[in-house]
Each structure stands twice: as structure tokens, then as C-alpha cells.
Amino acid sequence: MGAIRQATLAFDQGENASVSAAFPAAGDARTDGSRVRVSLINMDPARYPAGCTGGQISVGGISGTAAVANAVAQGSNPLVRTTSVDFIAAGTAAAGSAVNLQVTCTVGGVQHQTRWQGTMANPPVCTPKTCAAQGKNCGTIPNGCGSTIACGACTAPQTCGGGGVANVCGNDPANATITVTAIGRAGERILSTPAGVNVAVGTTGSASFRVGTSIALRASHHRPVIWSGVCSSGGVKTPGCTFTLNAASFETANVPRRRGAHAAATVR
């Protein structure tokens, strides 16, 4: 039975109905808005045997009687026999409603009585946790209220969890990024071997490679280039430049314009 309000019952007076210390009696009440249910489980059948009709229940303005029934305790030893009271009635109970359950049984001329009480309450309101509050910025994570929230995607070359922290954008520690700025003669591109870098003159682009990769850069039409940055041609025009990528690096490729003009190299 789903619950929009519920109460945990506590032993109030009389004798505790527990079958044993290992299986303590426990009671609760709940309403789904159209029915009310009150239960007390793990009762000692020697004092509260099945068939006893001495259950008296009230929940706010709802009241009635219930009989004791056989039950099996749920625990490490499910063979332990117990009894329980289970009361269901039409109606609902508002928050703040008092719950009273009393069971009276006579066994061998001895009267046994136990009384349990509680108060109906609304379930606590759950405030979903945000991605920022949990320090996450990518992927999908629990919101703390039984659902999930999407925290977005990462901008390449970073990947979600790539830095070793789940749902956080980061670079694969085994990879490194080369950022290339191409300037000078329009219509050219700066390319790499192995493939990855493909930057048009007048723009900047990045590519990620495994640390320790040997990378060769060149212009698309094999024009000479002045290289500066992680790979330098020392101000001299050369057709290519080769280097080993060991960490995040930057390179400027200056493709001289016709008449030999070129813009100043800029490392980004």
C-alpha cells in the first residue's frame, strides 16, 4: 500500500508484544488517501495467539476492531513463528492524526494487553540536488530524490570522467592536447601525421594524442612554413616540423604570403 502519510508506532503501555529480543514487535500506520492501514507485527503467539479478536484501533476519526493472525517473522531465522494484527479501513487520515492500537488477549485465564501509539505525518519533502551542488558537470547523476538529472556534455578534447573523476569533464591522463594557430597565406591548412590537426589559416584548433606520440606538422600544399612554439624552425621557412608530444602544447604555423610577407608568429 503506497503512503502519502504514515506513522511509526511506539510501545506505550501494558506489556511489550515482541516474540523475542531477536524479533521485536513493530507497528506502523499509513494512508494512501482512500484507505488506512494499521499493523503490528512480530507478536508473541503464546500471549497474543491467532484468532484473538481483541484488537482495537483508531486513526483520527476512523476506528474499528481486528483479529490476531498467524505470521512468519522476516529476519535471519524466518522459521520463528509470530502473530500480527492488520487493520484496513476505507477513508484517510490527515497529518497530525493520532494513531492508537491496543490488543487484549486472554490465554489460560491470564489477560495480556499491549498498547501502541503514533502520529500521522507527511513524508519529508525532498529537494533535488543540483549538478553544481554535487560538483558534477557532465553525464547523468542521481538527484537524491529517486530520479536523475543531466549535467551536460564536455567540450573536446575533454571527456566525461576523462580525468579520473566520474561525471566531471577532464583530460585523459594518458592523452595530451596540441593547439595550433595558423596565420599567413589564406587557402592553406595545417595538417598532422598522425591525423588529428586540421587548422585553416586564420583560425586556431586543437587535437588530442597519446602522450609520447611523434607528430609531424605540414601545410596542405606543402608550402614552407615558419614554425614557433613546441616545434620551432628558428625563424626559417621549412616544409614541416616534427616533435614528440609529452604534455599540453601550443604551436603557431606562419605560412608566408606571396611576396614573402607574413604576420608575426603568435603562440596561443
MILUMDO-472243 format. One record per residue (C-alpha): x, y, z; residue in one letter. Coordinates in steps of 0.02 Angstrom, whole numbers, padded with zeros to 5 digits, always signed. Each point is the difference from the previous one (the first is absolute). Layout:
residues N
XYZA;...
***
This chain:
residues 268
+00000+00000+00000M;+00076+00165-00053G;+00002+00138+00129A;-00026+00186-00009I;+00005+00010+00190R;+00060-00125+00127Q;+00049-00028+00181A;+00119-00112+00094T;-00083-00073+00155L;+00092-00008+00165A;-00039-00111+00149F;-00102+00103+00124D;-00062-00108+00145Q;-00044-00176+00056G;+00124-00133-00052E;+00114+00004-00151N;-00072-00122-00126A;+00168-00054-00075S;+00020-00185-00036V;+00183+00015+00054S;+00142+00124+00012A;+00058-00062-00170A;-00170+00038-00077F;-00065+00158+00084P;-00180+00050-00033A;-00020+00148-00118A;-00153+00099-00050G;-00043+00128-00132D;-00149+00090-00076A;-00020+00073-00175R;-00127+00072-00118T;-00003+00013-00189D;-00139+00129+00003G;-00143-00126-00018S;+00045-00136+00126R;+00083-00010+00170V;+00104-00147+00057R;+00069-00034+00175V;+00113-00147+00038S;+00093-00076+00147L;+00118-00144-00041I;+00117-00121+00089N;-00121-00031+00144M;+00027-00144+00121D;-00129-00136-00045P;+00007-00069+00178A;-00078+00161+00064R;-00086+00064-00157Y;-00057-00157-00092P;-00082-00007-00171A;-00188+00018+00012G;+00002+00123+00144C;-00126+00136-00044T;+00062+00128+00124G;+00075+00127-00120G;-00066+00178+00021Q;+00062+00131-00125I;-00032+00185-00026S;+00079+00119-00127V;-00068+00176+00011G;-00187-00020-00028G;+00014-00181-00060I;-00016-00143+00123S;-00033-00186-00002G;+00050-00172+00060T;+00119-00132-00064A;+00046-00180+00038A;+00173-00072+00028V;+00066-00108-00143A;+00147-00118-00024N;+00156+00072-00080A;+00181-00046-00033V;+00134+00122+00057A;+00115+00068-00135Q;+00179-00010+00057G;+00152-00111+00015S;-00111-00143+00058N;-00165+00006-00098P;-00060-00159+00087L;-00035+00095+00161V;-00189+00003+00015R;-00087+00162+00047T;-00172+00079-00007T;-00057+00169-00062S;-00147+00120-00009V;-00045+00080-00166D;-00142+00127-00010F;-00062+00079-00164I;-00143+00123-00015A;-00066+00119-00132A;+00038+00183+00027G;+00152+00109+00027T;+00092+00077+00147A;+00068+00177+00001A;+00174+00044+00059A;-00002+00015+00189G;-00131-00136+00023S;+00031-00107+00154A;+00019-00187-00026V;-00044-00120+00141N;+00011-00190-00008L;-00042-00109+00149Q;-00003-00190+00003V;-00076-00096+00145T;+00005-00190+00005C;-00038-00124+00141T;+00102-00160+00000V;-00026-00132+00136G;-00096+00123+00107G;+00139+00131-00011V;-00038+00164-00087Q;+00137+00074-00110H;-00010+00177-00065Q;+00115+00110-00106T;-00029+00178-00061R;+00091+00092-00139W;-00015+00181-00056Q;+00060+00116-00138G;-00043+00156-00100T;-00033+00009-00187M;+00123+00112-00091A;+00034+00054-00177N;+00159-00073-00075P;+00147+00121+00000P;+00013+00109-00154V;+00151-00045-00104C;+00095+00143-00081T;+00093-00065-00155P;+00187+00026+00004K;+00071+00101-00145T;+00149-00049-00106C;+00097+00149+00068A;-00038-00046+00180A;+00073-00173-00032Q;+00151+00068-00094G;-00050-00086-00163K;-00004+00076-00174N;-00035-00142-00122C;-00099-00159-00022G;-00153-00054+00100T;-00001-00015+00190I;-00128-00038+00138P;-00089+00154+00067N;-00020-00072+00175G;-00189-00013-00017C;-00016-00161-00097G;+00026+00075-00172S;+00147+00060-00106T;+00061+00162-00075I;+00106+00035-00154A;+00156+00103+00033C;+00047+00035-00182G;+00140-00052-00117A;+00185+00039-00008C;+00091+00103-00130T;+00131-00098-00097A;+00134-00051+00033P;-00068-00024+00176Q;-00113-00147+00034T;-00121-00040+00141C;+00104-00083+00135G;+00156+00014-00107G;+00099+00072+00144G;-00044-00147+00113G;-00147+00083+00090V;-00173-00065-00046A;-00118+00127-00080N;+00135+00134-00007V;+00075+00060-00164C;+00185-00033-00012G;+00142-00054-00112N;+00053-00180-00011D;+00161-00002+00102P;+00075-00109-00138A;-00039+00133-00132N;+00062+00176-00033A;-00064+00141-00110T;+00091+00099-00135I;-00078+00168-00043T;+00050+00074-00167V;-00024+00179-00062T;+00021+00021-00188A;+00038+00173-00071I;+00057+00072-00165G;-00050-00056-00173R;-00187-00032-00022A;-00057-00164-00077G;+00127-00106+00094E;-00030-00122+00141R;+00119-00072+00128I;-00013-00190+00009L;+00080-00133+00108S;+00065-00177-00014T;-00076-00096+00085P;-00164+00084-00048A;-00085+00113+00125G;+00059+00178-00032V;-00095+00085-00141N;+00005+00189+00021V;-00041+00129-00133A;+00110+00155-00010V;-00082+00136+00103G;-00067-00120+00132T;+00055-00100+00151T;-00037-00184+00031G;+00048-00141+00118S;+00025-00187-00008A;+00036-00131+00132S;+00132-00138-00014F;+00075-00129+00114R;+00144+00068+00102V;+00165-00043-00084G;-00070+00005-00178T;+00117+00066-00135S;-00097+00131-00099I;+00048+00073-00169A;-00082+00165-00053L;-00009+00066-00179R;-00096+00121-00111A;-00136-00074-00111S;+00088+00050-00163H;+00172-00040+00068H;+00045+00184+00007R;+00143+00050+00114P;-00052+00059+00172V;+00081+00095+00142I;-00033-00103+00156W;+00003+00061+00180S;-00055-00075+00165G;+00025-00179+00053V;+00083-00029-00169C;+00109+00144-00064S;+00086+00029-00166S;+00099+00145+00074G;-00079+00129-00115G;+00046-00100-00157V;-00131-00062-00124K;-00007-00191-00003T;-00128-00119-00079P;-00037-00087+00164G;+00037-00014+00184C;+00006-00159+00104T;-00006-00014+00189F;-00051-00119+00141T;-00156+00048+00096L;+00035-00022+00187N;-00125+00124+00073A;-00129+00128-00052A;+00089+00110-00129S;-00024+00147-00118F;+00064+00033-00175E;-00012+00145-00124T;+00017-00039-00185A;+00037+00155-00107N;-00028-00036-00185V;+00087+00146-00091P;-00111+00097-00118R;+00051+00031-00181R;+00138+00128-00010R;+00070-00078+00160G;-00108+00099+00119A;-00054-00085+00160H;-00083+00050+00159A;+00093-00011+00163A;-00008-00171+00083A;-00117-00011+00148T;+00001-00144+00122V;-00172-00033+00074R;
***
